[in-house]
Amino acid sequence: MARSGKRTTQPRPPKAAPSGPRTTEDLSDEDLQALAFKHHNNLNGAEGAVKAAQKRVKEIKALAKAEMGADAIEVLKDLTELETEDGEKKLTQAVKRILRSARWAGSTLGNAVQHVRWSRPHAGRRSRVRGRQARRHEG
């Protein structure tokens, strides 16, 4: 026997209004105190984590600068930009602008790099350069 496409269901009862306070005026002083200390403790923990992370970032930058030289921070920022398509486009435009300006100014830099090929290296090559194992395309 085939069923019809319509289902008969019983009407749902209306949702009850949420029980409990809805605004801070409805909270007791003890409830507000408990919330204040809860958020205070959470904030202190988060601020401590932020300070520790900022200290670690400072240490990493100092080490990179000591090992790679004065422009290490700029190199790291460039590498971070190159992780996204938009960042890569932004840096490509900046490099092209600098080379064009150098060419207009008659600099040897502008003339030496006129035939730069602006294409991305193979994804596997980029992975190996970053220290990761490249995935093989299985097809």
N, C-alpha and C positions, 0 to 999 in steps of 0.2 A: 504494500500500500504506500503510495507516494504522499509525502507531506506537502502542504502548501507553503509558499514562500513567506507567509506572515507568521509571526510568533505571537502568541498571546502571553503577555506578562502582566503581572499585577502592578498597579501604580506604586511607586516608591513613596515612602513617607517623607514629608518635608524635612530638610536638614535642620538639626537643632542648632540654635545659636551657640557659638563656642562658649564653654563655661570658663570662667577665669577672667582676670583683669584684661582690659583692652588698652588702657592708657596708663601713663605714669601716675595720674591722679588717682587711679583705682588701686594702685599698689600701696601696701603698708610701708611704714618707715623701715621695718626689718627687712622686707623684700628688697627695697631700694638699696639698703646697706649691703645685703648679700650680693646683689647684682654689681654694685660699685666695686666691691673687693674682688669679685670674680673677673671683671673686666680689667681691673688694676693689675692683677696677677698675670693675666694673659698678655697685657701690654708690656709689662716689665720683661716677661720671657721673650717676647718678639723683639723688643728693643735690644736686649742682650744678644740675640742671634744676629741682628743687623750689625751691631758693633763688632762682633766677632768676624762676620763676613767682610766688613769694610777693612778690618785689620789684615785679613788674609789677602784681600785684593791688593792692598798696599805692599805687602810682602812679595807677592807674585810679581808686581810691576817693578819693584826694586831689584829683584833677582834677574828679571828679564833685561832690565836696563844694564845691569852689571855684566851680564853674559853676552848680550847682543849689541850693546852700544847705545848711544844717545837717542837714536830714533826708534828704539824698540817698541815704545808705547804706540807710536803711529803705525808701525808695522802690524801690531796686534789689533789695533782698531780697523785697519784695512782688511785683515784676514776675517774679522768678525763681519764686516760689511759684505765681503765676498761670499758669505754663507747663504745669502738670499739673492734672488734674481734682481730685485730692486736695488739692493746694495751694489751688485756687480754693475748694473747699468749706470748708477750714480758715479762709481769710481771710473768706469770707462769714459764717461763724458768728461770727468775732471782731467783725466790723463790726455784725452784728445784736445781739450781746451788749452792745457799747458803746452803741449807740443805745437799746436797751431800758433800760440802766442810767441813761442821760442822761434818758430820759423819766420814769423813776421818781423821779429826783432833781429833776424840775421844770426841767431845763435847757432853754434855747431850742433847743439842738441836737436834743434828743430829740423835741421837738414839731415842729420844722421838717421833719424827714425821715421822717414817718410813712408816706408812701405811695411808698416807693422800690420801683422795679420790679427784681426780682432775676433778670434773665435775661441770658444772654450775648449780646453783639453778634454780628452776622453774621460768619462766618469771614473773608470778604473784607475787611470793615471792620477787623478785628483785624490782618490782614496789612498793610494800608496804614498803619495806625497804627504798626506795628513797623518800617516802612521797607521792607517787602518788597512785591513786586508780587503782587496777589491773583490766584489762579487762577480762571478761569471754569469754571463747571460745564458740561460738555459732555454733553448727553443726548439 
